[in-house]
Structures are given as C-alpha cells and as structure tokens.
Amino acid sequence: MKISMKQGEIWQINLDPTVGAEIQKIRPSIIVSDDSIGKLPLKIIVPLSDWKDHYSKVPWMVRVSPDQTNQLIKISVADCFQVRSISEERFIRKVGEVDLTNMVFIKKALALVLSIE
C-alpha cells in the first residue's frame, strides 16, 4: 500500500548513511517537492535541525517554532542548503505539517540557494 506524502508535511526520515558534511541521523524533514510532479518513489526534502541564534543571519535557514500543527517539540531550523531528493523508503512516520507562512519562507530560501528568481 502506497502511503500519501504531501508538500509541507514533516516526516521523520532516516538520512543515514551520509557522506562528508551532509546532515545525518533520523530527523524531521519537510517535503518541498510539488505533489503533482514525479513518477519515481522519491520526494525532495529539507531537513530540520536544532535552532541556534546565529542562524538568524543566514538567509537559507528558516526558523520553525513548535505548534499544534507541526508537532515539533523544540524550535527548529529548516536548512534549505541541505535540500535533497530521497527515496520514500527512508520515510519513517509523519510528524505534522508546516503552516503556509513557513512554506513561503522555505520556498524563498530554496530560490536563493538555487539561484531561482
């Protein structure tokens, strides 16, 4: 049975094995790929990490505060420089969803990282 996975959802994902400076471990990540694109069992994601105050000066880091919708337990950051396409087999469980405002900020950060106007 195929599990539905949609843009804006936060999932626990196993990102190991990693190489070099890639973000690692099992961690929450946001699906950023468009729901209507792609035939392969892949999703494009942006991983979340712990928020650090110096990230406020980094334009590709988007702060995500915990709330009832996203179900995060601490202030996090969407690291849009670590965007990647991964197999749906790495997805463990759905955590929650980010709100539309955060998705707008994430899309803007991705556009910056990818030089898209």
Backbone as CSV, one residue per row, in Angstrom:
resi,resn,N_x,N_y,N_z,CA_x,CA_y,CA_z,C_x,C_y,C_z
1,MET,0.838,-1.179,0.000,0.000,0.000,0.000,0.888,1.249,0.000
2,LYS,0.626,2.169,-0.904,1.386,3.414,-1.002,0.843,4.424,-0.001
3,ILE,1.739,4.989,0.800,1.369,5.996,1.787,1.408,7.360,1.116
4,SER,0.392,8.166,1.362,0.339,9.504,0.805,1.316,10.415,1.548
5,MET,2.135,11.120,0.793,3.093,12.080,1.349,2.928,13.363,0.550
6,LYS,2.746,14.493,1.242,2.425,15.740,0.559,3.368,16.875,0.943
7,GLN,3.464,17.832,0.032,4.272,19.024,0.266,3.831,19.713,1.561
8,GLY,4.801,20.123,2.350,4.524,20.816,3.605,4.441,19.897,4.810
9,GLU,4.379,18.588,4.571,4.344,17.652,5.695,5.742,17.482,6.283
10,ILE,5.780,17.250,7.581,7.022,16.956,8.285,7.032,15.465,8.593
11,TRP,8.095,14.795,8.202,8.253,13.363,8.435,9.572,13.097,9.139
12,GLN,9.588,12.068,9.984,10.849,11.540,10.493,11.450,10.731,9.349
13,ILE,12.719,11.032,9.030,13.372,10.392,7.896,14.756,9.914,8.313
14,ASN,15.118,8.726,7.861,16.447,8.190,8.120,17.378,8.685,7.017
15,LEU,18.255,9.637,7.350,19.159,10.227,6.365,20.507,9.511,6.288
16,ASP,20.709,8.479,7.098,21.968,7.722,7.053,21.883,6.643,5.980
17,PRO,22.950,6.265,5.341,24.302,6.769,5.546,24.502,8.108,4.848
18,THR,25.394,8.900,5.409,25.714,10.207,4.842,27.195,10.245,4.487
19,VAL,27.570,11.264,3.741,28.961,11.457,3.343,29.334,12.903,3.651
20,GLY,30.535,13.108,4.174,31.045,14.458,4.399,30.180,15.285,5.324
21,ALA,29.824,16.506,4.884,29.095,17.458,5.711,27.579,17.336,5.582
22,GLU,27.088,16.268,4.928,25.642,16.083,4.811,25.024,15.941,6.197
23,ILE,23.838,16.492,6.364,23.111,16.357,7.627,22.743,14.881,7.797
24,GLN,22.827,14.374,9.003,22.700,12.934,9.212,21.659,12.573,10.258
25,LYS,21.578,11.305,10.556,20.709,10.708,11.574,19.266,10.596,11.103
26,ILE,18.435,10.123,12.016,16.983,10.163,11.820,16.540,11.519,12.330
27,ARG,15.893,12.296,11.469,15.479,13.633,11.876,14.243,14.060,11.113
28,PRO,13.519,15.023,11.672,12.354,15.534,10.953,12.798,16.319,9.728
29,SER,12.025,16.198,8.666,12.302,16.899,7.414,10.979,17.296,6.785
30,ILE,11.023,18.374,6.014,9.822,18.903,5.365,9.842,18.517,3.891
31,ILE,8.740,17.972,3.415,8.613,17.670,1.989,8.393,18.994,1.256
32,VAL,9.242,19.277,0.261,9.123,20.517,-0.500,8.776,20.264,-1.969
33,SER,8.838,19.028,-2.426,8.510,18.750,-3.823,7.017,18.919,-4.065
34,ASP,6.703,19.334,-5.290,5.311,19.520,-5.698,4.611,18.162,-5.744
35,ASP,3.396,18.113,-5.240,2.650,16.845,-5.179,2.342,16.264,-6.558
36,SER,2.256,17.104,-7.574,1.825,16.638,-8.895,2.982,16.276,-9.816
37,ILE,4.214,16.403,-9.341,5.378,16.147,-10.194,6.112,14.899,-9.729
38,GLY,6.535,14.108,-10.707,7.389,12.956,-10.427,6.649,11.637,-10.457
39,LYS,7.304,10.665,-11.059,6.736,9.322,-11.133,7.510,8.325,-10.275
40,LEU,8.747,8.657,-9.965,9.568,7.771,-9.146,9.177,7.909,-7.679
41,PRO,9.418,6.880,-6.870,9.098,6.955,-5.432,10.144,7.769,-4.673
42,LEU,10.244,9.052,-5.034,11.189,9.982,-4.425,10.454,11.235,-3.986
43,LYS,10.979,11.892,-2.978,10.482,13.187,-2.531,11.688,14.103,-2.331
44,ILE,11.486,15.391,-2.574,12.518,16.371,-2.286,12.212,16.943,-0.910
45,ILE,13.220,16.949,-0.060,13.016,17.344,1.341,14.036,18.396,1.774
46,VAL,13.678,19.099,2.831,14.587,19.990,3.544,14.616,19.491,4.985
47,PRO,15.789,19.092,5.474,15.869,18.583,6.842,15.781,19.696,7.881
48,LEU,15.294,19.327,9.055,15.223,20.232,10.203,16.339,19.902,11.178
49,SER,16.814,20.930,11.852,17.845,20.763,12.861,17.507,21.679,14.035
50,ASP,18.293,21.606,15.098,18.081,22.479,16.254,18.402,23.921,15.891
51,TRP,17.559,24.846,16.365,17.775,26.273,16.130,18.951,26.774,16.953
52,LYS,19.781,27.595,16.328,20.856,28.304,17.013,20.708,29.778,16.631
53,ASP,20.924,30.685,17.585,20.682,32.111,17.346,21.435,32.674,16.142
54,HIS,22.643,32.198,15.878,23.415,32.747,14.755,22.794,32.398,13.393
55,TYR,21.860,31.447,13.357,21.171,31.115,12.097,20.283,32.268,11.614
56,SER,19.910,33.177,12.510,19.046,34.289,12.111,19.726,35.182,11.064
57,LYS,21.045,35.088,10.938,21.791,35.875,9.946,22.034,35.107,8.653
58,VAL,21.588,33.853,8.593,21.828,33.015,7.422,20.528,32.907,6.618
59,PRO,20.492,33.454,5.401,19.226,33.562,4.661,18.604,32.242,4.204
60,TRP,19.348,31.148,4.193,18.765,29.867,3.776,18.313,29.014,4.959
61,MET,18.434,29.560,6.160,17.956,28.874,7.359,16.623,29.501,7.775
62,VAL,15.581,28.682,7.846,14.240,29.181,8.163,13.821,28.641,9.530
63,ARG,13.579,29.542,10.451,13.167,29.163,11.814,11.744,28.602,11.778
64,VAL,11.544,27.484,12.481,10.227,26.861,12.594,9.944,26.639,14.071
65,SER,8.987,27.384,14.601,8.632,27.261,16.016,7.607,26.152,16.202
66,PRO,7.686,25.424,17.317,6.737,24.339,17.552,5.307,24.852,17.735
67,ASP,4.353,24.113,17.201,2.936,24.424,17.415,2.123,23.134,17.258
68,GLN,0.816,23.250,17.404,-0.062,22.069,17.349,-0.076,21.422,15.970
69,THR,0.152,22.214,14.924,0.097,21.681,13.562,1.364,20.934,13.189
70,ASN,2.522,21.512,13.521,3.757,20.837,13.105,4.222,19.763,14.090
71,GLN,3.718,19.815,15.312,4.018,18.806,16.337,5.510,18.696,16.696
72,LEU,6.264,19.750,16.396,7.671,19.748,16.802,7.753,20.000,18.303
73,ILE,8.820,19.527,18.932,8.940,19.671,20.382,9.900,20.791,20.787
74,LYS,10.617,21.357,19.799,11.538,22.456,20.102,11.672,23.346,18.877
75,ILE,12.193,24.555,19.098,12.432,25.468,17.986,13.454,24.821,17.060
76,SER,13.121,24.806,15.784,13.952,24.122,14.798,14.301,25.075,13.665
77,VAL,15.134,24.590,12.759,15.501,25.360,11.580,15.444,24.438,10.360
78,ALA,14.806,24.937,9.299,14.811,24.239,8.015,16.071,24.685,7.286
79,ASP,17.005,23.765,7.091,18.281,24.075,6.446,18.132,23.870,4.943
80,CYS,17.766,24.930,4.242,17.462,24.823,2.814,18.696,24.587,1.954
81,PHE,19.887,24.739,2.516,21.099,24.403,1.776,21.291,22.889,1.713
82,GLN,20.614,22.148,2.583,20.731,20.688,2.628,19.595,20.000,1.863
83,VAL,18.909,20.727,0.987,17.820,20.168,0.190,18.331,18.954,-0.593
84,ARG,17.490,17.922,-0.667,17.887,16.725,-1.420,16.678,15.893,-1.809
85,SER,16.882,15.070,-2.794,15.873,14.120,-3.234,16.197,12.776,-2.588
86,ILE,15.194,12.178,-1.953,15.440,10.901,-1.263,14.326,9.905,-1.563
87,SER,14.632,8.650,-1.362,13.670,7.576,-1.566,12.588,7.610,-0.484
88,GLU,11.380,7.309,-0.890,10.282,7.206,0.073,10.528,6.096,1.092
89,GLU,11.436,5.177,0.790,11.767,4.099,1.736,12.459,4.630,2.987
90,ARG,13.006,5.830,2.931,13.668,6.434,4.095,12.672,7.063,5.079
91,PHE,11.430,7.237,4.649,10.416,7.879,5.490,9.950,6.904,6.566
92,ILE,9.929,7.381,7.816,9.562,6.520,8.945,8.126,6.773,9.390
93,ARG,7.821,8.039,9.744,6.457,8.359,10.177,6.198,9.845,10.022
94,LYS,4.938,10.194,9.814,4.554,11.595,9.705,4.523,12.212,11.095
95,VAL,5.060,13.434,11.189,5.092,14.170,12.454,3.988,15.226,12.477
96,GLY,3.888,16.021,11.418,2.917,17.114,11.351,3.040,17.832,10.026
97,GLU,2.722,19.131,10.028,2.806,19.947,8.818,3.264,21.347,9.187
98,VAL,3.968,22.002,8.251,4.301,23.408,8.473,3.169,24.263,7.926
99,ASP,3.010,25.457,8.487,1.954,26.350,8.013,2.369,27.021,6.701
100,LEU,1.421,27.690,6.063,1.670,28.318,4.768,2.736,29.403,4.847
101,THR,2.779,30.154,5.936,3.784,31.204,6.089,5.181,30.614,6.077
102,ASN,5.398,29.543,6.826,6.712,28.899,6.829,7.059,28.343,5.457
103,MET,6.069,27.784,4.742,6.343,27.255,3.404,6.773,28.371,2.461
104,VAL,6.187,29.543,2.591,6.600,30.681,1.753,8.059,31.033,2.041
105,PHE,8.434,31.109,3.311,9.824,31.414,3.678,10.781,30.334,3.181
106,ILE,10.371,29.084,3.288,11.207,27.965,2.824,11.387,28.032,1.306
107,LYS,10.314,28.302,0.576,10.420,28.411,-0.886,11.334,29.566,-1.289
108,LYS,11.265,30.685,-0.566,12.142,31.821,-0.856,13.604,31.454,-0.578
109,ALA,13.835,30.737,0.511,15.203,30.310,0.842,15.720,29.323,-0.200
110,LEU,14.868,28.418,-0.662,15.270,27.483,-1.718,15.583,28.225,-3.007
111,ALA,14.792,29.221,-3.350,15.045,30.020,-4.550,16.405,30.708,-4.444
112,LEU,16.750,31.197,-3.263,18.046,31.827,-3.039,19.179,30.812,-3.243
113,VAL,19.053,29.656,-2.613,20.080,28.626,-2.697,20.264,28.145,-4.135
114,LEU,19.163,28.051,-4.878,19.212,27.508,-6.240,19.309,28.593,-7.316
115,SER,19.468,29.848,-6.899,19.544,30.999,-7.817,18.358,31.069,-8.754
116,ILE,17.163,30.884,-8.211,15.924,30.983,-8.969,15.262,32.299,-8.619
117,GLU,14.895,33.059,-9.633,14.254,34.361,-9.369,12.770,34.239,-9.358
